[in-house]
């Protein structure tokens, strides 16, 4: 059985692989951790949300929302059900609010993109700068993760 420190190292390795888009089954094989544990880490730590936020830009996100609105309008226009049409107004208001928030201020997506860019820069710099030790990199990464998780949680309020 792995020690707590070894499990944390494996968890961090798994997180990095997940953020790079490696499938969970492959992560389990590479880390020697069960697929169930990988799934638990992904779900309990919000890795999927973090990865999604790092892989999509604000304009792409707005386009996805607009595409969803278009699809809803088409479905409502094609439906004879008054309940479908009644629910449309509420959904449109929520989508409009989302687009407005995305369009007006620095979003969680921007913060995550910046954090990921900094992490990649630091990782690159570590290859030739001896003052950036693996321990320092891990500490900074942990703080970046805490920051991102807090921002995501605050954006959902």
RAGI-V457842 format. One record per pair of residues at least 24 apart in sequence whose C-alpha atoms are under 8 Angstrom apart, sorted by the first residue. I is the first residue (numbers start at 1). GAP is how many residues later the second one is. D is the distance in Angstrom with one decimal. If there is no record, write none. Layout:
I&GAP&D / I&GAP&D
This chain:
11&30&7.7 / 14&24&7.5 / 15&27&7.9 / 15&32&7.2 / 18&29&7.5 / 18&33&7.7 / 19&28&7.3 / 19&31&7.7 / 19&32&5.3 / 21&30&7.9 / 46&103&7.8 / 50&62&7.5 / 50&98&7.8 / 53&55&7.7 / 53&56&5.2 / 53&59&6.6 / 53&60&7.5 / 54&55&6.6 / 54&58&5.9 / 54&59&5.4 / 54&62&7.2 / 56&53&7.6 / 57&52&7.0 / 57&53&7.8 / 58&44&6.8 / 58&45&7.9 / 58&51&6.9 / 58&52&7.6 / 62&37&6.2 / 62&40&7.3 / 65&30&6.9 / 65&34&7.4 / 69&26&7.4 / 108&40&7.7 / 108&43&6.2 / 108&44&6.3 / 108&47&7.1 / 111&37&7.3 / 112&36&6.2 / 115&29&6.4 / 115&33&7.8
